[in-house]
Amino acid sequence: MENILERFVELGAVKKGHFLLSSGKHSDTYIQCAKIFEYPIEAEKIVGMLAEKLSGLKIDTVIGPAIGGITVAYELGRALGIRAIFAERENGIFTLRRGFEIKEKEKVLIAEDVITTGGSAKEVIELVRNLKGEIVGVASLVDRSKEKQIFDVPFFSLIKIELEIFNEEDCPLCKKGIPFIKPGSRQR
Ligand code: ZN
């Protein structure tokens, strides 16, 4: 797979155009990593490339924040031959349910599909630290963060995607009269 971004576009995980995001802002790019996992054999290859970047790390367990991080954690667990679990929100707070546990000193990697502000990943880092686990890093398929150093642990990503985000009133795509698409809604 020479051009990872091209593969993401082919799978429909990255789209270029004019989009109304759930935040109400407009963008020229839309990212939906769930599309990669529509084809598990593709997902295995793509997440396998992310796993190659982690080869120097000693990891016991990979944990993903639900929902986006679940399949990434699962595939990383397969590629690295380690345990994969996920954290989910209960009353708004990330927690371990379903009998999942993290032991003291356990070496834990956080897995995500897309890192923007890193909010969910940071919450799961805190959860793991509260359980006295050791965070070895964060791994994400896509890095669309703006900050230089978003985490206090090493951050690995497969691709970096720069997004242009606009308020509706300053959106250059609106000014050009290009109709926007609301991703996730039915298109006619
Ligand atoms: Zn617009």
Backbone and ligand atoms as CSV (ligand in chain L), in Angstrom:
chain,resi,resn,atom,element,x,y,z
A,1,MET,N,N,0.847,-1.195,0.000
A,1,MET,CA,C,0.000,0.000,0.000
A,1,MET,C,C,0.884,1.247,0.000
A,2,GLU,N,N,1.066,1.848,-1.166
A,2,GLU,CA,C,2.015,2.950,-1.270
A,2,GLU,C,C,1.449,4.239,-0.709
A,3,ASN,N,N,0.260,4.585,-1.131
A,3,ASN,CA,C,-0.307,5.841,-0.643
A,3,ASN,C,C,-1.499,5.546,0.263
A,4,ILE,N,N,-1.261,5.705,1.542
A,4,ILE,CA,C,-2.281,5.351,2.533
A,4,ILE,C,C,-3.495,6.267,2.398
A,5,LEU,N,N,-3.229,7.552,2.145
A,5,LEU,CA,C,-4.344,8.494,2.011
A,5,LEU,C,C,-5.253,8.086,0.849
A,6,GLU,N,N,-4.643,7.673,-0.272
A,6,GLU,CA,C,-5.443,7.223,-1.427
A,6,GLU,C,C,-6.340,6.046,-1.052
A,7,ARG,N,N,-5.788,5.134,-0.267
A,7,ARG,CA,C,-6.559,3.960,0.171
A,7,ARG,C,C,-7.739,4.399,1.048
A,8,PHE,N,N,-7.485,5.375,1.928
A,8,PHE,CA,C,-8.551,5.897,2.790
A,8,PHE,C,C,-9.662,6.515,1.935
A,9,VAL,N,N,-9.254,7.216,0.866
A,9,VAL,CA,C,-10.236,7.843,-0.027
A,9,VAL,C,C,-11.030,6.758,-0.759
A,10,GLU,N,N,-10.336,5.735,-1.260
A,10,GLU,CA,C,-11.008,4.636,-1.975
A,10,GLU,C,C,-12.035,3.931,-1.087
A,11,LEU,N,N,-11.707,3.797,0.182
A,11,LEU,CA,C,-12.606,3.098,1.114
A,11,LEU,C,C,-13.735,4.017,1.623
A,12,GLY,N,N,-13.661,5.294,1.263
A,12,GLY,CA,C,-14.691,6.241,1.708
A,12,GLY,C,C,-14.452,6.751,3.119
A,13,ALA,N,N,-13.261,6.507,3.655
A,13,ALA,CA,C,-12.950,6.973,5.010
A,13,ALA,C,C,-12.564,8.449,5.014
A,14,VAL,N,N,-12.091,8.940,3.875
A,14,VAL,CA,C,-11.773,10.361,3.720
A,14,VAL,C,C,-12.473,10.855,2.470
A,15,LYS,N,N,-13.220,11.946,2.632
A,15,LYS,CA,C,-13.920,12.523,1.481
A,15,LYS,C,C,-13.553,13.991,1.369
A,16,LYS,N,N,-13.409,14.424,0.115
A,16,LYS,CA,C,-13.143,15.842,-0.163
A,16,LYS,C,C,-14.408,16.446,-0.753
A,17,GLY,N,N,-14.729,17.661,-0.370
A,17,GLY,CA,C,-15.929,18.309,-0.888
A,17,GLY,C,C,-16.298,19.485,-0.011
A,18,HIS,N,N,-17.560,19.565,0.358
A,18,HIS,CA,C,-18.077,20.664,1.179
A,18,HIS,C,C,-19.063,20.050,2.164
A,19,PHE,N,N,-18.699,20.068,3.418
A,19,PHE,CA,C,-19.463,19.312,4.413
A,19,PHE,C,C,-19.919,20.188,5.573
A,20,LEU,N,N,-21.119,19.869,6.052
A,20,LEU,CA,C,-21.610,20.453,7.302
A,20,LEU,C,C,-21.328,19.414,8.390
A,21,LEU,N,N,-20.462,19.779,9.319
A,21,LEU,CA,C,-20.080,18.846,10.384
A,21,LEU,C,C,-21.101,18.888,11.523
A,22,SER,N,N,-21.043,17.885,12.383
A,22,SER,CA,C,-21.999,17.842,13.500
A,22,SER,C,C,-21.819,19.032,14.436
A,23,SER,N,N,-20.634,19.650,14.427
A,23,SER,CA,C,-20.376,20.847,15.242
A,23,SER,C,C,-21.080,22.086,14.694
A,24,GLY,N,N,-21.639,21.986,13.458
A,24,GLY,CA,C,-22.269,23.147,12.833
A,24,GLY,C,C,-21.310,23.907,11.924
A,25,LYS,N,N,-20.007,23.533,11.978
A,25,LYS,CA,C,-19.012,24.200,11.125
A,25,LYS,C,C,-18.981,23.524,9.751
A,26,HIS,N,N,-18.356,24.230,8.826
A,26,HIS,CA,C,-18.210,23.687,7.473
A,26,HIS,C,C,-16.762,23.239,7.270
A,27,SER,N,N,-16.573,22.254,6.408
A,27,SER,CA,C,-15.226,21.748,6.149
A,27,SER,C,C,-15.088,21.287,4.710
A,28,ASP,N,N,-13.820,21.251,4.244
A,28,ASP,CA,C,-13.548,20.751,2.884
A,28,ASP,C,C,-13.222,19.250,2.906
A,29,THR,N,N,-13.175,18.667,4.085
A,29,THR,CA,C,-12.783,17.253,4.219
A,29,THR,C,C,-13.676,16.591,5.254
A,30,TYR,N,N,-14.011,15.346,4.999
A,30,TYR,CA,C,-14.776,14.592,5.993
A,30,TYR,C,C,-14.081,13.260,6.232
A,31,ILE,N,N,-13.915,12.918,7.497
A,31,ILE,CA,C,-13.217,11.674,7.862
A,31,ILE,C,C,-14.196,10.761,8.580
A,32,GLN,N,N,-14.318,9.540,8.094
A,32,GLN,CA,C,-15.181,8.553,8.757
A,32,GLN,C,C,-14.436,7.211,8.756
A,33,CYS,N,N,-13.662,6.992,9.826
A,33,CYS,CA,C,-12.798,5.805,9.866
A,33,CYS,C,C,-13.581,4.509,9.956
A,34,ALA,N,N,-14.841,4.562,10.350
A,34,ALA,CA,C,-15.648,3.337,10.406
A,34,ALA,C,C,-15.669,2.655,9.040
A,35,LYS,N,N,-15.513,3.434,7.964
A,35,LYS,CA,C,-15.539,2.867,6.616
A,35,LYS,C,C,-14.385,1.885,6.381
A,36,ILE,N,N,-13.279,2.085,7.072
A,36,ILE,CA,C,-12.146,1.158,6.939
A,36,ILE,C,C,-12.526,-0.214,7.479
A,37,PHE,N,N,-13.309,-0.197,8.552
A,37,PHE,CA,C,-13.632,-1.450,9.252
A,37,PHE,C,C,-14.826,-2.171,8.626
A,38,GLU,N,N,-15.375,-1.563,7.569
A,38,GLU,CA,C,-16.444,-2.223,6.820
A,38,GLU,C,C,-15.885,-3.474,6.139
A,39,TYR,N,N,-14.603,-3.426,5.838
A,39,TYR,CA,C,-13.934,-4.571,5.194
A,39,TYR,C,C,-12.806,-5.032,6.105
A,40,PRO,N,N,-13.081,-6.016,6.947
A,40,PRO,CA,C,-12.097,-6.408,7.965
A,40,PRO,C,C,-10.728,-6.785,7.406
A,41,ILE,N,N,-10.682,-7.319,6.189
A,41,ILE,CA,C,-9.374,-7.691,5.632
A,41,ILE,C,C,-8.563,-6.428,5.326
A,42,GLU,N,N,-9.248,-5.356,4.871
A,42,GLU,CA,C,-8.574,-4.068,4.658
A,42,GLU,C,C,-8.133,-3.491,5.999
A,43,ALA,N,N,-9.041,-3.567,6.962
A,43,ALA,CA,C,-8.752,-3.012,8.284
A,43,ALA,C,C,-7.518,-3.686,8.890
A,44,GLU,N,N,-7.420,-4.992,8.699
A,44,GLU,CA,C,-6.283,-5.734,9.241
A,44,GLU,C,C,-4.977,-5.217,8.630
A,45,LYS,N,N,-5.000,-4.957,7.310
A,45,LYS,CA,C,-3.789,-4.460,6.628
A,45,LYS,C,C,-3.438,-3.047,7.097
A,46,ILE,N,N,-4.462,-2.201,7.163
A,46,ILE,CA,C,-4.220,-0.788,7.503
A,46,ILE,C,C,-3.755,-0.659,8.955
A,47,VAL,N,N,-4.452,-1.315,9.866
A,47,VAL,CA,C,-4.054,-1.223,11.278
A,47,VAL,C,C,-2.711,-1.931,11.479
A,48,GLY,N,N,-2.446,-2.936,10.645
A,48,GLY,CA,C,-1.142,-3.617,10.697
A,48,GLY,C,C,0.011,-2.654,10.421
A,49,MET,N,N,-0.231,-1.678,9.534
A,49,MET,CA,C,0.811,-0.677,9.238
A,49,MET,C,C,1.030,0.248,10.430
A,50,LEU,N,N,-0.049,0.537,11.149
A,50,LEU,CA,C,0.095,1.339,12.377
A,50,LEU,C,C,0.873,0.527,13.423
A,51,ALA,N,N,0.567,-0.769,13.482
A,51,ALA,CA,C,1.252,-1.653,14.445
A,51,ALA,C,C,2.756,-1.688,14.190
A,52,GLU,N,N,3.158,-1.606,12.901
A,52,GLU,CA,C,4.597,-1.626,12.574
A,52,GLU,C,C,5.335,-0.454,13.214
A,53,LYS,N,N,4.628,0.670,13.360
A,53,LYS,CA,C,5.252,1.854,13.965
A,53,LYS,C,C,5.456,1.685,15.473
A,54,LEU,N,N,4.845,0.662,16.041
A,54,LEU,CA,C,4.878,0.463,17.496
A,54,LEU,C,C,5.819,-0.670,17.885
A,55,SER,N,N,6.599,-1.141,16.896
A,55,SER,CA,C,7.362,-2.379,17.121
A,55,SER,C,C,8.378,-2.259,18.250
A,56,GLY,N,N,8.852,-1.042,18.541
A,56,GLY,CA,C,9.850,-0.894,19.606
A,56,GLY,C,C,9.262,-0.850,21.009
A,57,LEU,N,N,7.946,-0.807,21.107
A,57,LEU,CA,C,7.327,-0.612,22.421
A,57,LEU,C,C,7.018,-1.938,23.102
A,58,LYS,N,N,7.118,-1.922,24.426
A,58,LYS,CA,C,6.690,-3.078,25.214
A,58,LYS,C,C,5.269,-2.760,25.690
A,59,ILE,N,N,4.312,-3.496,25.153
A,59,ILE,CA,C,2.897,-3.217,25.473
A,59,ILE,C,C,2.243,-4.509,25.972
A,60,ASP,N,N,1.494,-4.399,27.060
A,60,ASP,CA,C,0.730,-5.554,27.554
A,60,ASP,C,C,-0.688,-5.539,26.993
A,61,THR,N,N,-1.261,-4.340,26.964
A,61,THR,CA,C,-2.690,-4.217,26.643
A,61,THR,C,C,-2.939,-2.964,25.828
A,62,VAL,N,N,-3.845,-3.074,24.869
A,62,VAL,CA,C,-4.278,-1.895,24.118
A,62,VAL,C,C,-5.738,-1.631,24.475
A,63,ILE,N,N,-6.041,-0.344,24.701
A,63,ILE,CA,C,-7.403,0.046,25.087
A,63,ILE,C,C,-7.882,1.180,24.191
A,64,GLY,N,N,-9.096,1.050,23.684
A,64,GLY,CA,C,-9.670,2.091,22.834
A,64,GLY,C,C,-10.880,2.706,23.485
A,65,PRO,N,N,-11.032,4.036,23.364
A,65,PRO,CA,C,-12.278,4.659,23.811
A,65,PRO,C,C,-13.411,4.308,22.837
A,66,ALA,N,N,-14.552,3.908,23.350
A,66,ALA,CA,C,-15.700,3.597,22.507
A,66,ALA,C,C,-16.200,4.889,21.853
A,67,ILE,N,N,-16.737,4.895,20.641
A,67,ILE,CA,C,-16.881,3.736,19.787
A,67,ILE,C,C,-15.685,3.601,18.851
A,68,GLY,N,N,-15.177,4.759,18.417
A,68,GLY,CA,C,-14.137,4.755,17.374
A,68,GLY,C,C,-12.912,3.922,17.703
A,69,GLY,N,N,-12.543,3.869,18.973
A,69,GLY,CA,C,-11.308,3.180,19.352
A,69,GLY,C,C,-11.453,1.669,19.482
A,70,ILE,N,N,-12.684,1.167,19.485
A,70,ILE,CA,C,-12.883,-0.263,19.771
A,70,ILE,C,C,-12.246,-1.134,18.692
A,71,THR,N,N,-12.590,-0.853,17.433
A,71,THR,CA,C,-12.080,-1.712,16.357
A,71,THR,C,C,-10.584,-1.501,16.136
A,72,VAL,N,N,-10.103,-0.268,16.364
A,72,VAL,CA,C,-8.666,-0.014,16.207
A,72,VAL,C,C,-7.898,-0.804,17.265
A,73,ALA,N,N,-8.394,-0.769,18.500
A,73,ALA,CA,C,-7.754,-1.525,19.581
A,73,ALA,C,C,-7.771,-3.030,19.270
A,74,TYR,N,N,-8.896,-3.499,18.783
A,74,TYR,CA,C,-9.046,-4.924,18.468
A,74,TYR,C,C,-8.031,-5.361,17.411
A,75,GLU,N,N,-7.929,-4.579,16.342
A,75,GLU,CA,C,-6.995,-4.934,15.268
A,75,GLU,C,C,-5.534,-4.765,15.704
A,76,LEU,N,N,-5.255,-3.767,16.532
A,76,LEU,CA,C,-3.886,-3.622,17.052
A,76,LEU,C,C,-3.555,-4.802,17.953
A,77,GLY,N,N,-4.529,-5.226,18.736
A,77,GLY,CA,C,-4.339,-6.388,19.607
A,77,GLY,C,C,-3.987,-7.618,18.798
A,78,ARG,N,N,-4.665,-7.780,17.669
A,78,ARG,CA,C,-4.385,-8.911,16.784
A,78,ARG,C,C,-2.975,-8.794,16.196
A,79,ALA,N,N,-2.654,-7.586,15.664
A,79,ALA,CA,C,-1.363,-7.392,14.995
A,79,ALA,C,C,-0.191,-7.547,15.968
A,80,LEU,N,N,-0.391,-7.088,17.199
A,80,LEU,CA,C,0.706,-7.099,18.175
A,80,LEU,C,C,0.684,-8.349,19.055
A,81,GLY,N,N,-0.361,-9.135,18.932
A,81,GLY,CA,C,-0.475,-10.351,19.746
A,81,GLY,C,C,-0.670,-10.048,21.217
A,82,ILE,N,N,-1.432,-8.994,21.500
A,82,ILE,CA,C,-1.655,-8.608,22.901
A,82,ILE,C,C,-3.153,-8.489,23.191
A,83,ARG,N,N,-3.468,-8.245,24.448
A,83,ARG,CA,C,-4.848,-8.116,24.900
A,83,ARG,C,C,-5.449,-6.792,24.412
A,84,ALA,N,N,-6.699,-6.820,23.997
A,84,ALA,CA,C,-7.377,-5.592,23.550
A,84,ALA,C,C,-8.683,-5.430,24.316
A,85,ILE,N,N,-8.873,-4.236,24.893
A,85,ILE,CA,C,-10.107,-3.947,25.627
A,85,ILE,C,C,-10.619,-2.568,25.203
A,86,PHE,N,N,-11.756,-2.171,25.708
A,86,PHE,CA,C,-12.220,-0.807,25.429
A,86,PHE,C,C,-12.835,-0.178,26.668
A,87,ALA,N,N,-12.813,1.144,26.659
A,87,ALA,CA,C,-13.447,1.930,27.721
A,87,ALA,C,C,-14.697,2.559,27.137
A,88,GLU,N,N,-15.723,2.682,27.933
A,88,GLU,CA,C,-16.964,3.288,27.448
A,88,GLU,C,C,-17.495,4.241,28.512
A,89,ARG,N,N,-18.329,5.162,28.045
A,89,ARG,CA,C,-18.851,6.166,28.978
A,89,ARG,C,C,-20.017,5.604,29.767
A,90,GLU,N,N,-19.955,5.878,31.073
A,90,GLU,CA,C,-21.077,5.557,31.948
A,90,GLU,C,C,-21.349,6.844,32.715
A,91,ASN,N,N,-22.548,7.381,32.577
A,91,ASN,CA,C,-22.889,8.704,33.128
A,91,ASN,C,C,-21.875,9.754,32.687
A,92,GLY,N,N,-21.441,9.639,31.433
A,92,GLY,CA,C,-20.550,10.651,30.858
A,92,GLY,C,C,-19.074,10.467,31.141
A,93,ILE,N,N,-18.719,9.456,31.943
A,93,ILE,CA,C,-17.311,9.276,32.327
A,93,ILE,C,C,-16.798,7.944,31.798
A,94,PHE,N,N,-15.597,7.977,31.184
A,94,PHE,CA,C,-15.017,6.725,30.674
A,94,PHE,C,C,-14.709,5.767,31.819
A,95,THR,N,N,-15.124,4.526,31.628
A,95,THR,CA,C,-14.933,3.520,32.664
A,95,THR,C,C,-14.702,2.161,32.003
A,96,LEU,N,N,-14.236,1.183,32.785
A,96,LEU,CA,C,-14.101,-0.184,32.300
A,96,LEU,C,C,-15.320,-0.959,32.748
A,97,ARG,N,N,-15.967,-1.592,31.798
A,97,ARG,CA,C,-17.123,-2.422,32.133
A,97,ARG,C,C,-16.852,-3.822,31.590
A,98,ARG,N,N,-17.850,-4.678,31.607
A,98,ARG,CA,C,-17.801,-6.006,30.978
A,98,ARG,C,C,-16.700,-6.911,31.546
A,99,GLY,N,N,-16.254,-6.628,32.751
A,99,GLY,CA,C,-15.217,-7.454,33.365
A,99,GLY,C,C,-13.806,-7.093,32.942
A,100,PHE,N,N,-13.633,-6.022,32.142
A,100,PHE,CA,C,-12.286,-5.593,31.751
A,100,PHE,C,C,-11.557,-5.040,32.969
A,101,GLU,N,N,-10.253,-5.316,33.030
A,101,GLU,CA,C,-9.433,-4.835,34.150
A,101,GLU,C,C,-8.085,-4.350,33.653
A,102,ILE,N,N,-7.479,-3.464,34.423
A,102,ILE,CA,C,-6.085,-3.083,34.196
A,102,ILE,C,C,-5.374,-3.220,35.526
A,103,LYS,N,N,-4.252,-3.935,35.494
A,103,LYS,CA,C,-3.525,-4.190,36.733
A,103,LYS,C,C,-2.436,-3.137,36.941
A,104,GLU,N,N,-1.980,-3.037,38.191
A,104,GLU,CA,C,-0.909,-2.109,38.526
A,104,GLU,C,C,0.316,-2.419,37.661
A,105,LYS,N,N,0.956,-1.364,37.135
A,105,LYS,CA,C,2.180,-1.455,36.314
A,105,LYS,C,C,1.947,-2.057,34.928
A,106,GLU,N,N,0.727,-2.395,34.603
A,106,GLU,CA,C,0.451,-2.921,33.273
A,106,GLU,C,C,0.792,-1.852,32.232
A,107,LYS,N,N,1.460,-2.266,31.148
A,107,LYS,CA,C,1.866,-1.308,30.106
A,107,LYS,C,C,0.757,-1.208,29.064
A,108,VAL,N,N,0.180,-0.011,28.983
A,108,VAL,CA,C,-1.057,0.166,28.218
A,108,VAL,C,C,-0.861,1.175,27.082
A,109,LEU,N,N,-1.370,0.792,25.916
A,109,LEU,CA,C,-1.395,1.685,24.750
A,109,LEU,C,C,-2.831,2.124,24.520
A,110,ILE,N,N,-3.020,3.408,24.248
A,110,ILE,CA,C,-4.356,3.926,23.915
A,110,ILE,C,C,-4.508,3.875,22.393
A,111,ALA,N,N,-5.644,3.372,21.902
A,111,ALA,CA,C,-5.887,3.293,20.460
A,111,ALA,C,C,-7.087,4.156,20.093
A,112,GLU,N,N,-6.949,4.908,19.002
A,112,GLU,CA,C,-8.054,5.750,18.522
A,112,GLU,C,C,-8.133,5.676,17.005
A,113,ASP,N,N,-9.271,6.078,16.459
A,113,ASP,CA,C,-9.364,6.160,14.998
A,113,ASP,C,C,-8.894,7.529,14.507
A,114,VAL,N,N,-9.377,8.585,15.149
A,114,VAL,CA,C,-8.989,9.947,14.764
A,114,VAL,C,C,-8.668,10.743,16.022
A,115,ILE,N,N,-7.555,11.461,16.002
A,115,ILE,CA,C,-7.250,12.382,17.095
A,115,ILE,C,C,-7.443,13.808,16.583
A,116,THR,N,N,-8.358,14.534,17.226
A,116,THR,CA,C,-8.574,15.940,16.874
A,116,THR,C,C,-8.068,16.791,18.029
A,117,THR,N,N,-8.803,16.804,19.124
A,117,THR,CA,C,-8.312,17.497,20.328
A,117,THR,C,C,-7.699,16.482,21.293
A,118,GLY,N,N,-7.953,15.200,21.032
A,118,GLY,CA,C,-7.423,14.151,21.905
A,118,GLY,C,C,-8.220,13.998,23.185
A,119,GLY,N,N,-9.397,14.590,23.238
A,119,GLY,CA,C,-10.192,14.590,24.468
A,119,GLY,C,C,-10.477,13.209,25.041
A,120,SER,N,N,-11.026,12.312,24.211
A,120,SER,CA,C,-11.360,10.969,24.700
A,120,SER,C,C,-10.106,10.218,25.118
A,121,ALA,N,N,-9.058,10.325,24.298
A,121,ALA,CA,C,-7.807,9.618,24.610
A,121,ALA,C,C,-7.242,10.107,25.942
A,122,LYS,N,N,-7.311,11.419,26.173
A,122,LYS,CA,C,-6.790,11.969,27.436
A,122,LYS,C,C,-7.604,11.460,28.626
A,123,GLU,N,N,-8.909,11.336,28.426
A,123,GLU,CA,C,-9.744,10.808,29.517
A,123,GLU,C,C,-9.400,9.357,29.822
A,124,VAL,N,N,-9.113,8.581,28.775
A,124,VAL,CA,C,-8.772,7.172,28.992
A,124,VAL,C,C,-7.361,7.050,29.594
A,125,ILE,N,N,-6.469,7.962,29.238
A,125,ILE,CA,C,-5.140,7.992,29.877
A,125,ILE,C,C,-5.327,8.171,31.387
A,126,GLU,N,N,-6.211,9.093,31.750
A,126,GLU,CA,C,-6.462,9.361,33.167
A,126,GLU,C,C,-7.066,8.135,33.861
A,127,LEU,N,N,-8.000,7.482,33.170
A,127,LEU,CA,C,-8.618,6.263,33.711
A,127,LEU,C,C,-7.543,5.201,34.007
A,128,VAL,N,N,-6.651,4.996,33.029
A,128,VAL,CA,C,-5.604,3.969,33.179
A,128,VAL,C,C,-4.647,4.350,34.310
A,129,ARG,N,N,-4.309,5.631,34.376
A,129,ARG,CA,C,-3.385,6.085,35.437
A,129,ARG,C,C,-4.026,5.947,36.813
A,130,ASN,N,N,-5.330,6.190,36.887
A,130,ASN,CA,C,-6.024,6.014,38.168
A,130,ASN,C,C,-5.995,4.562,38.624
A,131,LEU,N,N,-5.915,3.646,37.640
A,131,LEU,CA,C,-5.844,2.217,37.960
A,131,LEU,C,C,-4.392,1.764,38.138
A,132,LYS,N,N,-3.462,2.744,38.093
A,132,LYS,CA,C,-2.021,2.514,38.283
A,132,LYS,C,C,-1.366,1.759,37.123
A,133,GLY,N,N,-2.004,1.819,35.963
A,133,GLY,CA,C,-1.366,1.294,34.762
A,133,GLY,C,C,-0.375,2.314,34.233
A,134,GLU,N,N,0.556,1.848,33.360
A,134,GLU,CA,C,1.555,2.750,32.764
A,134,GLU,C,C,1.208,2.974,31.302
A,135,ILE,N,N,1.052,4.218,30.932
A,135,ILE,CA,C,0.739,4.533,29.531
A,135,ILE,C,C,2.034,4.541,28.716
A,136,VAL,N,N,2.073,3.721,27.669
A,136,VAL,CA,C,3.280,3.707,26.819
A,136,VAL,C,C,3.107,4.610,25.594
A,137,GLY,N,N,1.881,4.975,25.276
A,137,GLY,CA,C,1.678,5.875,24.142
A,137,GLY,C,C,0.241,5.881,23.674
A,138,VAL,N,N,0.012,6.712,22.658
A,138,VAL,CA,C,-1.291,6.787,21.999
A,138,VAL,C,C,-1.052,6.486,20.528
A,139,ALA,N,N,-1.889,5.622,19.944
A,139,ALA,CA,C,-1.770,5.288,18.525
A,139,ALA,C,C,-3.109,5.556,17.854
A,140,SER,N,N,-3.075,6.307,16.747
A,140,SER,CA,C,-4.311,6.649,16.043
A,140,SER,C,C,-4.110,6.458,14.544
A,141,LEU,N,N,-5.152,6.030,13.867
A,141,LEU,CA,C,-5.057,5.926,12.411
A,141,LEU,C,C,-4.802,7.298,11.809
A,142,VAL,N,N,-5.619,8.285,12.218
A,142,VAL,CA,C,-5.535,9.622,11.641
A,142,VAL,C,C,-5.180,10.631,12.725
A,143,ASP,N,N,-4.244,11.508,12.386
A,143,ASP,CA,C,-3.922,12.646,13.252
A,143,ASP,C,C,-4.402,13.897,12.533
A,144,ARG,N,N,-5.437,14.519,13.071
A,144,ARG,CA,C,-5.866,15.798,12.483
A,144,ARG,C,C,-5.783,16.895,13.542
A,145,SER,N,N,-4.885,16.689,14.502
A,145,SER,CA,C,-4.695,17.679,15.566
A,145,SER,C,C,-3.917,18.874,15.030
A,146,LYS,N,N,-4.041,19.983,15.712
A,146,LYS,CA,C,-3.324,21.199,15.309
A,146,LYS,C,C,-2.124,21.442,16.231
A,147,GLU,N,N,-2.212,20.902,17.445
A,147,GLU,CA,C,-1.155,21.164,18.418
A,147,GLU,C,C,0.105,20.386,18.072
A,148,LYS,N,N,1.255,20.960,18.462
A,148,LYS,CA,C,2.535,20.291,18.216
A,148,LYS,C,C,2.663,19.062,19.097
A,149,GLN,N,N,2.406,19.251,20.384
A,149,GLN,CA,C,2.489,18.115,21.302
A,149,GLN,C,C,1.180,18.019,22.065
A,150,ILE,N,N,0.386,17.068,21.669
A,150,ILE,CA,C,-0.970,16.984,22.189
A,150,ILE,C,C,-1.036,16.145,23.467
A,151,PHE,N,N,-0.127,15.157,23.592
A,151,PHE,CA,C,-0.127,14.258,24.763
A,151,PHE,C,C,1.208,14.351,25.496
A,152,ASP,N,N,1.194,13.920,26.758
A,152,ASP,CA,C,2.448,13.864,27.520
A,152,ASP,C,C,3.100,12.483,27.405
A,153,VAL,N,N,2.652,11.713,26.421
A,153,VAL,CA,C,3.234,10.389,26.126
A,153,VAL,C,C,3.472,10.344,24.607
A,154,PRO,N,N,4.293,9.405,24.092
A,154,PRO,CA,C,4.521,9.349,22.647
A,154,PRO,C,C,3.217,9.129,21.867
A,155,PHE,N,N,3.129,9.803,20.724
A,155,PHE,CA,C,1.931,9.737,19.880
A,155,PHE,C,C,2.334,9.217,18.499
A,156,PHE,N,N,1.659,8.161,18.063
A,156,PHE,CA,C,1.930,7.526,16.770
A,156,PHE,C,C,0.666,7.612,15.918
A,157,SER,N,N,0.832,7.973,14.648
A,157,SER,CA,C,-0.336,7.968,13.764
A,157,SER,C,C,0.082,7.457,12.391
A,158,LEU,N,N,-0.901,6.921,11.667
A,158,LEU,CA,C,-0.625,6.402,10.336
A,158,LEU,C,C,-0.579,7.536,9.319
A,159,ILE,N,N,-1.562,8.437,9.377
A,159,ILE,CA,C,-1.544,9.591,8.477
A,159,ILE,C,C,-1.956,10.863,9.202
A,160,LYS,N,N,-1.378,11.968,8.710
A,160,LYS,CA,C,-1.731,13.300,9.214
A,160,LYS,C,C,-2.608,13.946,8.154
A,161,ILE,N,N,-3.768,14.418,8.549
A,161,ILE,CA,C,-4.666,15.075,7.598
A,161,ILE,C,C,-4.973,16.470,8.111
A,162,GLU,N,N,-4.709,17.457,7.252
A,162,GLU,CA,C,-5.021,18.845,7.600
A,162,GLU,C,C,-6.431,19.129,7.099
A,163,LEU,N,N,-7.270,19.616,7.978
A,163,LEU,CA,C,-8.640,19.957,7.603
A,163,LEU,C,C,-8.824,21.454,7.652
A,164,GLU,N,N,-9.548,21.969,6.678
A,164,GLU,CA,C,-9.940,23.378,6.749
A,164,GLU,C,C,-11.346,23.402,7.327
A,165,ILE,N,N,-11.488,24.092,8.448
A,165,ILE,CA,C,-12.789,24.205,9.117
A,165,ILE,C,C,-13.204,25.675,9.091
A,166,PHE,N,N,-14.448,25.913,8.734
A,166,PHE,CA,C,-14.918,27.295,8.614
A,166,PHE,C,C,-16.233,27.474,9.368
A,167,ASN,N,N,-16.453,28.689,9.869
A,167,ASN,CA,C,-17.798,29.073,10.302
A,167,ASN,C,C,-18.598,29.327,9.026
A,168,GLU,N,N,-19.892,29.064,9.106
A,168,GLU,CA,C,-20.717,29.176,7.904
A,168,GLU,C,C,-20.550,30.536,7.214
A,169,GLU,N,N,-20.515,31.597,8.036
A,169,GLU,CA,C,-20.470,32.945,7.445
A,169,GLU,C,C,-19.162,33.241,6.701
A,170,ASP,N,N,-18.046,32.550,7.075
A,170,ASP,CA,C,-16.790,32.801,6.343
A,170,ASP,C,C,-16.405,31.623,5.443
A,171,CYS,N,N,-17.342,30.733,5.191
A,171,CYS,CA,C,-16.977,29.530,4.428
A,171,CYS,C,C,-16.772,29.874,2.947
A,172,PRO,N,N,-15.530,29.665,2.427
A,172,PRO,CA,C,-15.274,30.013,1.022
A,172,PRO,C,C,-16.030,29.105,0.046
A,173,LEU,N,N,-16.365,27.896,0.509
A,173,LEU,CA,C,-17.098,26.958,-0.356
A,173,LEU,C,C,-18.542,27.427,-0.509
A,174,CYS,N,N,-19.129,27.941,0.579
A,174,CYS,CA,C,-20.472,28.536,0.501
A,174,CYS,C,C,-20.445,29.739,-0.433
A,175,LYS,N,N,-19.377,30.542,-0.298
A,175,LYS,CA,C,-19.266,31.758,-1.131
A,175,LYS,C,C,-19.204,31.411,-2.614
A,176,LYS,N,N,-18.626,30.256,-2.917
A,176,LYS,CA,C,-18.568,29.809,-4.320
A,176,LYS,C,C,-19.891,29.192,-4.783
A,177,GLY,N,N,-20.838,29.083,-3.856
A,177,GLY,CA,C,-22.154,28.534,-4.220
A,177,GLY,C,C,-22.173,27.018,-4.321
A,178,ILE,N,N,-21.186,26.363,-3.732
A,178,ILE,CA,C,-21.151,24.895,-3.764
A,178,ILE,C,C,-22.086,24.365,-2.667
A,179,PRO,N,N,-23.060,23.525,-3.004
A,179,PRO,CA,C,-23.958,23.024,-1.954
A,179,PRO,C,C,-23.205,22.105,-0.984
A,180,PHE,N,N,-23.548,22.185,0.290
A,180,PHE,CA,C,-22.850,21.314,1.254
A,180,PHE,C,C,-23.627,20.021,1.488
A,181,ILE,N,N,-22.897,19.049,1.978
A,181,ILE,CA,C,-23.467,17.739,2.301
A,181,ILE,C,C,-23.372,17.566,3.801
A,182,LYS,N,N,-24.427,17.031,4.399
A,182,LYS,CA,C,-24.363,16.701,5.815
A,182,LYS,C,C,-24.067,15.209,5.897
A,183,PRO,N,N,-22.822,14.838,6.234
A,183,PRO,CA,C,-22.476,13.421,6.231
A,183,PRO,C,C,-23.321,12.652,7.239
A,184,GLY,N,N,-23.652,11.449,6.896
A,184,GLY,CA,C,-24.425,10.620,7.809
A,184,GLY,C,C,-25.924,10.734,7.555
A,185,SER,N,N,-26.326,11.810,6.879
A,185,SER,CA,C,-27.749,11.917,6.553
A,185,SER,C,C,-27.972,11.379,5.140
A,186,ARG,N,N,-29.185,11.050,4.843
A,186,ARG,CA,C,-29.482,10.483,3.511
A,186,ARG,C,C,-29.348,11.554,2.442
A,187,GLN,N,N,-28.696,11.185,1.363
A,187,GLN,CA,C,-28.531,12.119,0.258
A,187,GLN,C,C,-29.493,11.742,-0.851
A,188,ARG,N,N,-30.060,12.743,-1.483
A,188,ARG,CA,C,-30.932,12.489,-2.623
A,188,ARG,C,C,-30.240,12.943,-3.900
L,1,ZN,ZN,ZN,-19.817,26.112,3.585
